[in-house]
Amino acid sequence: MAEAKECRTTLLAGGVIGFRDGIAKDAMMDWPESACLDQAGNVIFADRDNFSIRLFDVKTHAVSTLAGNGSSELVDDCSSDVAQFEMPTAVACDEEGTVYISDYSCHRIGKEEGCRDGDCRETLLSCPDGLCLWRGYLFVCDRGNNRIRCIDLKQQMVTTLAGSESGFRDGMLRDSLFSAPAAVVIDSQSRMYIADQGNRRLRCFDMEWMLGNDSLLQLQAIQPVLGLPQPLLKLIIRLTVGLREECEVTSIGDGVERSMDGHYRDVISFGHPCALACDDRDNLLVADRPSLFGRGVLRFVGTAAQTVSTLQLDDREFNARCAVWTSKGWIGVCTRTIALLHM
């Protein structure tokens, strides 16, 4: 049985719920949902209940607003001084500094609710959540559709990578089922991990099959244009890119609503995993809630040792929302503060 990890915290910014830019304790935030790094190594986070995208400077500890102004009135404009959001829940930043945002309540990246692959301008999503960039693709947890969607940023085409109806099924990727996937991350070994919140599990599969096999996704994306029958499309895919048929989805956790640590071979449980991050050794930090409305905790997943441990923070009021690996180490974000984690 894995033991809980003691973790000391150093407050870096925040302390009171609100909306204010500033340095260290002068800054205010309100229920951040997701964090990523920009090209300079600073932390970008979706400040959900302030309807804004904020930036935390790891050197100066200053918090500033990149987009949004604290209002939820939706304005469809990309300029930072105009853009507003209804419920920003996830962010990702590429090497050029472009920030991608999931706006959960208004179903954007797409602009109306639904489920449709194809051209980005015509794609339909339902409650998009977690985001992850990898090799020119943007992966989206299409939470309301119980799918993992893939956006080819060069071709501006959207396809369904995995999932269909709500449910739980491991096995071949093409047959896998998810329930309200909330977060996604890909490690240095091209393994994708998904916080499958509705199933209270972490899901994992290898993405190596996709390298050099872009034709599979392109075929799926243009299928509505070609009008190919689904059986014929599947046959073409099997003949041209058979590697996907061998991609297997596995799970960490038993699906019971609780927090139980241990080795993969033991009984491991998650409550409601809602955020994921990966460090430089491919370990994971999971923001988890033992119950739907419980205080958020951080769970450390040692992927090499195959163990899960709950962090015992010295700050008992730390209601964990997400975390991110930085040059300073792990930084945790809770409902109102940002803190350095000493593990």
Secondary structure, DSSP 8 states (H G I E B T S, - for coil): ----EEEEEEEEEE-SBS-B-EEGGG-BB--EEEEEE-TTS-EEEEEGGGTEEEEE-TTT-EEEEEE--S--------STTT---S-EEEEEE-TT--EEEEETTTTBSSSSBS-B-EETTT-BBSSEEEEEEETTEEEEEEGGGTEEEEEETTTTEEEEEE--SB--B-EEGGG-BBSSEEEEEE-TTSEEEEEEGGGTEEEEEE-GGGTT-HHHHHHHHHHHHHT--HHHHHHHHHHH-GGGGG-EEEEES-S-SS-B-EETTS--B-S---EEEE-TTS-EEEEE-SSTTS--EEEEEETTTTEEEEEEES-TT--EEEEEEETTEEEEEESSEEEEEE-
